[in-house]
């Protein structure tokens, strides 16, 4: 829908913006949600404390990364209004990612993995539905980008609603807990960054070496592969 509606230029801008913002979203987690799930499984009585520190630390990182994104936009994409606008709209993902990650940590520790899939389905259905509305109403490029951003918000809302009331997503800030959580998470976080660069650096490089038209063609083809990769990922999970 997006590729046909936006055309090569618009879809290329959307693809590039999604790649850059998603990389920064990875940096809001750094493996903390996975390690938080492990720690909760080991000490269920400390779940609210662990999840609270995971959430607040992630959101703190989000603020810094949002400022970094603004700097990147102004320094590197000031002359490309579509990419610039798309990155600013998609920056909402930086603030939903810690919420989603913390909720996933709870579901992993509780052995309720299917509920994570419910959040992912909500993300997909919301983006699809909002995209259809954008196309049918001819709302333009910014609205199509907003449809993607709205999907991330819906995912965070759904997963938060599924967390039991006895847990909810608490707020907790302890420097010692932050240091401990980061200490055990950074090795995994480094692996996640390398893995993400492996899958997304090609889009950024292509935008530098060629143009957004090339990014659009490459990005659309890659979407097919990316969609199929979900199946083995769920099996591994």
C-alpha positions as CSV (number, residue, x, y, z in Angstrom):
1,X,0.0,0.0,0.0
2,X,2.7,2.5,1.0
3,X,4.9,1.8,-2.0
4,X,2.1,2.1,-4.5
5,X,0.6,5.2,-2.9
6,X,3.8,7.1,-2.1
7,X,5.8,6.2,-5.2
8,X,9.6,5.7,-5.3
9,X,10.6,9.0,-3.7
10,X,8.1,8.8,-0.8
11,X,8.5,5.1,-0.1
12,X,12.3,5.5,-0.2
13,X,12.1,8.4,2.4
14,X,9.8,6.3,4.6
15,X,12.1,3.2,4.4
16,X,15.2,5.2,5.3
17,X,13.5,7.0,8.2
18,X,12.2,3.7,9.6
19,X,15.7,2.2,9.4
20,X,17.4,5.0,11.2
21,X,14.8,5.4,13.9
22,X,14.6,1.7,14.5
23,X,18.3,1.6,15.1
24,X,18.0,4.2,17.8
25,X,15.0,2.3,19.3
26,X,17.4,-0.7,19.7
27,X,19.6,1.6,21.8
28,X,16.8,2.2,24.2
29,X,16.9,-1.4,25.2
30,X,20.5,-2.7,24.9
31,X,19.3,-6.2,25.9
32,X,17.9,-4.9,29.2
33,X,14.4,-6.4,28.6
34,X,15.8,-9.8,28.0
35,X,18.0,-9.7,31.1
36,X,15.1,-8.3,33.1
37,X,13.1,-11.3,32.1
38,X,15.9,-13.6,33.3
39,X,16.2,-11.7,36.6
40,X,12.4,-11.8,37.2
41,X,12.4,-15.5,36.5
42,X,15.1,-15.9,39.2
43,X,13.5,-13.6,41.7
44,X,9.7,-13.3,41.1
45,X,9.3,-11.3,44.3
46,X,11.4,-8.5,42.9
47,X,9.5,-8.3,39.7
48,X,8.1,-4.8,40.2
49,X,11.5,-3.4,41.2
50,X,13.3,-5.0,38.2
51,X,10.6,-4.1,35.6
52,X,10.4,-0.5,37.1
53,X,14.1,0.1,36.7
54,X,14.1,-1.4,33.2
55,X,11.3,0.9,32.2
56,X,12.6,4.1,33.7
57,X,16.1,3.5,32.4
58,X,14.8,2.8,28.9
59,X,12.7,5.9,28.9
60,X,15.7,8.0,30.2
61,X,17.8,6.6,27.3
62,X,14.9,7.5,24.9
63,X,15.1,11.2,25.9
64,X,18.8,11.3,25.0
65,X,18.3,9.4,21.8
66,X,15.4,11.7,20.8
67,X,17.8,14.6,21.1
68,X,20.4,12.7,19.1
69,X,17.8,12.1,16.4
70,X,17.0,15.8,16.2
71,X,20.7,16.5,15.8
72,X,20.9,13.9,13.0
73,X,17.9,15.3,11.3
74,X,19.1,18.9,11.3
75,X,22.7,18.1,10.4
76,X,22.2,15.4,7.8
77,X,18.6,15.6,6.4
78,X,17.7,19.3,6.6
79,X,17.7,19.5,2.8
80,X,15.3,16.5,2.5
81,X,12.0,17.5,3.9
82,X,10.3,14.1,3.4
83,X,13.0,12.2,5.3
84,X,13.2,14.9,7.9
85,X,9.5,14.8,8.5
86,X,9.3,11.0,8.6
87,X,12.1,10.8,11.2
88,X,10.4,13.3,13.4
89,X,7.0,11.6,13.2
90,X,8.5,8.1,13.8
91,X,10.5,9.4,16.8
92,X,7.5,8.2,18.9
93,X,8.9,4.7,18.5
94,X,11.8,5.8,20.8
95,X,9.3,6.2,23.7
96,X,7.1,3.2,23.0
97,X,10.0,0.8,22.7
98,X,10.9,0.7,26.4
99,X,7.2,0.2,27.3
100,X,7.0,-2.7,24.8
101,X,10.3,-4.2,26.0
102,X,9.3,-4.1,29.6
103,X,6.0,-5.7,29.0
104,X,7.7,-8.4,26.9
105,X,10.1,-9.0,29.8
106,X,7.1,-9.8,32.1
107,X,5.5,-12.1,29.6
108,X,8.7,-13.9,28.9
109,X,9.4,-14.5,32.6
110,X,5.8,-15.6,33.1
111,X,5.9,-18.1,30.2
112,X,3.1,-16.2,28.4
113,X,4.9,-15.7,25.1
114,X,1.7,-15.8,23.0
115,X,0.6,-12.4,24.5
116,X,3.7,-10.9,23.0
117,X,2.4,-12.0,19.6
118,X,-0.9,-10.3,20.4
119,X,1.0,-7.0,20.7
120,X,2.8,-7.7,17.4
121,X,-0.5,-8.5,15.7
122,X,-2.0,-5.3,17.1
123,X,1.0,-3.4,15.6
124,X,0.4,-4.9,12.1
125,X,-3.3,-4.6,12.1
126,X,-3.2,-0.9,13.2
127,X,-0.6,0.0,10.6
128,X,-2.6,-1.8,7.9
129,X,-5.9,-0.2,8.9
130,X,-4.4,3.3,9.2
131,X,-2.6,2.9,5.9
132,X,-5.9,1.9,4.1
133,X,-7.5,5.0,5.6
134,X,-4.6,7.2,4.3
135,X,-4.8,5.8,0.8
136,X,-8.6,5.9,0.5
137,X,-8.8,9.4,1.9
138,X,-5.7,10.5,0.0
139,X,-4.1,12.0,3.2
140,X,-0.6,12.3,1.8
141,X,2.9,11.3,2.9
142,X,2.9,12.6,6.5
143,X,-0.3,10.7,7.3
144,X,1.1,7.5,5.9
145,X,4.2,7.9,8.1
146,X,1.8,8.7,11.0
147,X,0.0,5.4,10.3
148,X,3.3,3.5,11.1
149,X,3.9,5.6,14.2
150,X,0.3,5.0,15.3
151,X,1.0,1.2,15.1
152,X,3.8,1.4,17.6
153,X,1.6,3.3,20.0
154,X,-1.2,0.7,19.6
155,X,1.3,-2.1,20.3
156,X,2.5,-0.4,23.5
157,X,-1.1,0.3,24.7
158,X,-2.2,-3.3,24.0
159,X,0.7,-4.9,25.8
160,X,0.4,-2.6,28.7
161,X,-3.3,-3.5,29.0
162,X,-2.4,-7.2,29.0
163,X,0.0,-6.9,31.9
164,X,-1.8,-8.1,35.1
165,X,-2.9,-5.4,37.5
166,X,-0.7,-6.9,40.3
167,X,2.3,-6.0,38.2
168,X,1.4,-3.2,35.9
169,X,4.4,-1.3,34.6
170,X,5.8,0.4,37.6
171,X,8.1,3.4,37.9
172,X,11.3,2.8,39.8
173,X,14.7,4.5,39.7
174,X,17.7,3.2,41.5
175,X,21.3,4.0,40.4
176,X,22.6,0.7,41.7
177,X,19.9,-1.2,39.9
178,X,20.5,0.7,36.7
179,X,24.3,0.0,36.9
180,X,23.6,-3.7,37.6
181,X,21.0,-4.0,34.8
182,X,23.3,-2.3,32.3
183,X,26.3,-4.4,33.4
184,X,24.6,-7.7,32.7
185,X,22.8,-6.3,29.5
186,X,25.6,-4.6,27.6
187,X,27.2,-7.8,26.1
188,X,23.8,-8.8,24.7
189,X,23.1,-5.2,23.7
190,X,26.3,-5.1,21.7
191,X,25.3,-8.2,19.9
192,X,21.9,-6.7,19.2
193,X,23.5,-3.6,17.7
194,X,25.8,-5.6,15.5
195,X,22.9,-7.7,14.4
196,X,20.7,-4.7,13.6
197,X,23.5,-3.0,11.7
198,X,23.9,-6.2,9.6
199,X,20.2,-6.0,8.6
200,X,19.8,-2.2,8.3
201,X,23.1,-0.6,7.5
202,X,22.6,-1.5,3.9
203,X,19.6,0.9,3.6
204,X,21.6,3.8,5.1
205,X,24.6,3.1,2.9
206,X,22.4,2.8,-0.2
207,X,20.8,6.2,0.6
208,X,24.3,7.7,0.7
209,X,25.7,6.0,-2.3
210,X,22.6,6.2,-4.5
211,X,19.3,7.9,-3.8
212,X,15.9,7.3,-2.3
213,X,14.7,5.7,-5.5
214,X,17.2,2.9,-5.0
215,X,16.3,2.7,-1.4
216,X,12.6,2.3,-2.3
217,X,13.2,-0.6,-4.7
218,X,15.6,-2.4,-2.4
219,X,13.4,-1.7,0.7
220,X,10.3,-3.1,-0.9
221,X,12.1,-6.3,-1.9
222,X,13.6,-6.6,1.6
223,X,10.1,-6.2,3.2
224,X,9.1,-9.6,1.7
225,X,12.1,-11.3,3.3
226,X,11.6,-9.5,6.6
227,X,8.0,-10.6,6.8
228,X,9.0,-14.2,6.3
229,X,11.7,-14.0,9.0
230,X,8.9,-13.5,11.6
231,X,8.0,-17.2,11.4
232,X,11.4,-18.7,12.5
233,X,11.8,-15.9,15.0
234,X,8.5,-17.0,16.8
235,X,9.6,-20.6,16.6
236,X,12.9,-19.7,18.3
237,X,11.2,-17.6,20.9
